[in-house]
Amino acid sequence: MRLLSTVSVIGCENVVRTKSLLHSLRIEDKDKKFIVLNDANEDHATTQILATLNSTQDVVIVSDAGTPLVSDPGFQLIREAHATGISAVPVPGPSAVSTLFSVCPIPLQEYRFVGFFAKKGKKRSNQLAQLQTADTSTILFESPHRILNTLEDMLELGMGERSVFLGREMTKRFEEYYHATLRELHDVLSDRSNIKGELVLVIDSGSRAQSAWSEDQLKKALLPYLKPTQVAAILAELTELTRGEAYAHVVEHVEDSTQV
């Protein structure tokens, strides 16, 4: 807020939305210069902003939602600023990735962030193929009018049983979170007449999905040689179970085996 109130030049995706933000913070905009920075004019805007910075004026870059450069324009500007010795200083703010990360039931110790998939063509096919074979969870953004097509493409690749976690309209009035298989999520969204809002989707890796299917096999194979606590630790590492849940499953298996 302090930077927005003191800086005289603001680079933004949309001037109207940015002025609305300033007004909500009770910041006057009449003496400020706005430089539109979006995908369509990034070359021209980068030249303008660098010229402003070289004239010893500071510039603040904002996006319509979330954090600049996280699937938003600005990368070209930052790269050229670094190349010319101009400092780029981050101002912590909201990010859809870290917001979903903090409540996600799918393991994210390692993950791939791909932003928005390409709309069509070879690039999209390659992205889907990489998703199918990824050995870590994948986080992607999707628009409400394309989410069903994307889920259907994944179903065609045999990913229907993958565990997924969806965040929609996060931190807003109609926020929603949904944890299910990819097929179940597709069915739920297909029943809606209108899907609205920004969507962030986490897709579990194929390797973890496969290991989850063979949980019983793992318990049977490991229990003759290891203690229940050791088996639980392995299950927690290879499946979506927490260590406590895994231990409860192991104990239940041992008790059932004893009763037979």
N, C-alpha and C positions, 0 to 999 in steps of 0.2 A: 504494500500500500504506500509506503514511504517513497519508493522509487517511482511509482506511477504518478504520485503527486508532485515530485520534484523534477522529473525529466521533461524535456520539451519536445522530444521526438519519439514516436511510438510506431513500431512496425507491427502490423496486425493483418489477420486474414480478412476481416470485415470491419469497416469503420463504424457502422451503425451499432453492431454488437459491442464493439470496444467502448464506444461512448456510453452505451447503456451500462456497461460494467463500471466505468468511471463515475457515472451519476449515482449508481447504487452505493458507491463508496464515498459519495459527496465530494468528488474531485472535479474541479472546473476543467473544461476542455477547450475553452475559447482561445487560449494562447498556445495550444499544442498543435504540432504538425503530425499528421498521420501518413505513413507510407504503407500502402497495401502490399502485403507479402503473401502470395498464394502460388499454387502450382502453375497457374497460367502465366504469371509475370515474374517468376522467381529471378530470371536473369536481370531484368531491368531493376527490380526492387533491390537486388543485391548490390548493384552498382550505386544506386542512390544511397543506400544505408552505409556502405563503405565510405563514400564521399563525405557523408555527414560525420562519421566516426573519425575520419582523417582531419576534419576541421576542428577536432578536439571536443565535439559534442557527444554526450552519451546517448545511446539509443536503447530503449527497452523493447524486446520482442515478446508478443503475447499471441496465444492461439485462441480460437473460439471456445475450445473446451480441452481440459487436460493440460498436458505439458508440451511446449514446443519441441519439434523434431521427433516426437514419439508418434509416428504416422501422420505428422503434420509438417508443413513446409519449414524451411530454415537451414537444412543441412548444408546446402551450397554456400550460404552466407557464413556459417560457422567455419567451414573448411577454409574459405578464402580469408576470413578474418585471422585465423591462426597462421595462415601462410604469410600474411603481411605483418605479423607481430602484434595484432590487436587482441586484447584480452576479452574472452567470453566468460562471464561469471554466471553460474546458475542461481536462480532464486527458487528454492523448494516450493512446490505447489502440488495440486492434485494430479494423480496419474491413474488411469484406469487399470494399468497392469499391477501396480503395487496395491491398489485398493482391493482388487479381486484376490491377489496373492494372499492377503492377510486373513481371508475366510475360506480358502479353497481346501476341500477335503482330498484333493489329488496331490500326491507328492510333487513338490516343486524345488527340491534341492538343486536340481539341474533342469533347465527348460530352454526351449527354442521360442523366440518371439519373432513372428513373421509379419505382424501388422495386418494390412488388408491383402487378401489374395488378389491376383490379377483377375479381371472380369472374364477373360476368355483367352483362347489360343494356347500356344505351346508353353508359355510361362506358367499359366494356370495348371496345365497338365503336369508339369514338372513339380510344382509346389504340392499338388495332391499326392504325387508319387513319393515325394520326400516325407510327407506327413504319414503316409502308410507304413513306411519303413523306419521312421524315427525311433531311436532308442531312449529318448527323453520326452517328457510332456511338451506339448506345443500350445502356445498362447496366440490367439489371433483375434483380430477385430472383424466385425461384419456388419453390414447395413441391414436394416429391417426388411427391405425388399429383396435382398439376395440370400438371406440366411437359409431359407428352405432349399434353394438350389444347391447351396454349398453342402448342406447336410445330405441331400440326395446323391451328390457326387461321391461323398464319403461312403454312403451305403452301397453304392455300386462297386466300390473297392473292397467290400467285405468288412467294413469297420463298424457294423451295427452294434456289436457287443462292447465296443470301447466305452470306458467310463468317461463322462464329460461333465463339465461344470459351467453353467452359463450365468453371467451377470448382466442384467439389463437395467438401464436407467439408474446406475449406482449413485448413491448419495442424493437422489432426487425423490420426489414425492411418490412415484410409482415404482420404486426400485424392486427388483425381483431376483432371486437366486434359485437355480434349479440344478440338482445333482441326479444324474440318471445314466442309462446307457444312451449311446448316440441315437439308436432306433427309437427309444422312448421319448427323447427330446424332440425328434422329428415328428412323432405322432402327436405330441402335445401342441407343438406350434402349428401343425397342419390343421388342427381343429379351431384355430383362432381366425376370425374374419379379418382382423387387422393387427399386424405386429408393429409396434412403435418403439422408438428409442434406440439408443446406442447399445450395441451388443459386444460383449467380450466373452470368448469361448476358450476353455481349457480342454484339450483332448489328451487323454492318457496315452502313453506309449504302447505299441503293440506288444513289446516284451513283457511289460507288467500285466497287461490284460491276459496274456497267455499264462503267466505264472499264477494269476488269481484263479484260473479255471482248474489248476492242478493242485489246489491247496490240500485236499484230502490225500492225494498221492504223496505229497511232500511229507505230511505228518506220518503216514504209514511207513515211508522209507527211512525217515530219520529217527523215530522214537526208539527203535531197538538199539540204537547206538549212542544217542545223546539224551541228556536230561531234558525234561519238559521246558525249563527256562531257556535252554539253548535252542531248542526247536522253535520256541516262540520268537526268539530274537531273529532267527533266520526267516521265519514267516513274515515278520514285521518289515524286514528288509526287502523281501521279494514280492509282497502283496500290498494292498491298500490298508491292511489291518494295522492298528496301533499295537504296541507291544502288549498292553493289557488285554486287548481283544484277542490277540493271537494266543496268549497264554490261556485265556478262558476256553478257547476252541480246543487247544491241546489237552487241557485237563478233562474236558468233556469227552474227547476221543478216548483218553486213557480209561475213564470211568466206564464208557460204553464197552470197551474191549474187555475190561475186567468182568463185567456182568454176563458176557456171552459164555 
